[in-house]
Amino acid sequence: MATAENIEAALKEAERVCKKQKICADKTAKSIDKLAETLLAAALDLPDHVIGREATNELSLNNAQDLLKDLTESTKDLHSAVNKLGKAVDKTFVQDICAAIRPVEFDQPTLNKVIAEHFYQQGNFRVGDTFVREAGIPNGGALKKPYIAMHSVLKEVLGHNLQPALHWTEEHKEDLRASNGSAAVSSFEFRLHRLQFLHTLQTAGPSKALAYARAHFAGFQETEMGEIQRLMGCLCFVKRPGSSPYSDLMSPAQWNEVAREFARQCCGLLGQACESPLLVAVAAGSIALPTLLKLATVMAGQNQDFQTCTQLPVELELGSEFVFHSVFACPVSREQSTPENPPMLLPCGHVLCKQSLQKIAKSPVRSFKCPYCPVEATLNSCRAVFFPDAQ
Ligand SMILES: [Zn+2]
């Protein structure tokens, strides 16, 4: 598996190969020059059949053989370094991931649509168009259209023009309210106006900025008063931005943040996640892959079939950024809870699914021992637990 130490070791081997290669190349060049010299000298000696010249020739020949030997030695050195590097690379990176692949039947048209939508969402319209054409996706234009609008606004935002984004928000206000609630819409709208105010302040000066604030901040007094006060504070530090306690508001990163937030709002209206589902799936798969490969090896050693097992015998921890909803899996049945089979809290604090609990309890009043600790409970003393969705 690729660990930091392994990669470090492979890098060291690579450095060694570079060094050896340089030494080898230098030696080879020198040896070849010398060899050529020797052979030339021997050739010059050849036509004369004067006694004593043979000895010189023999000397040249010996010399040449020595040089060749030297050459072979340094090449050998290089080869062994290359071999070692190869082994270090093999040790660090698993090349064959097939062991972790399980036969899953993909719904090809849906998968194609997900891929095409990914390209459009990322703004890779040409790649998306080609893919739509080659995969024969019907109605590709409809997939693309909303993302064209989104990216044209995003481009303007990143070019420091917020008007199209404000216009879009105004135009979709009702839909946005319906899907996100009016508080979220108003907060996004305020973010746009706030950035426009700061931009005006930086590019057109305090009086223009103040005029903008008068025109647009009134509607946000109730919810954003603290923030509006900070923005007014900025007016006093226009000439000395270095000593401004509001310098965080002036950060250029604001544009990227607003762009990201705009994309999120836009995708939300399209019923899409802001992160491309394809990217999320690939990222989650990459994180899970080492564990799955290990598991496949371990299971093969125990004569179990990784390809056909219906439930993974280990938990795959992907990290909090991959948690979208709170889920509860019953530790007894290993099944995920459902509204019909909710998680139930025992008096001891352990939680099982209702069905598992019913199997253990047999009757509502019979007391039974918790499967995880010695505390006794009755079905009637257990309470259903509700997990709010993660935000
Ligand atoms: Zn317990």
Residues whose N, C-alpha, C, O or C-beta is under 5 A from the ligand:
A	BS01	ZN	C348 H350 C370 Y372 C373 V375
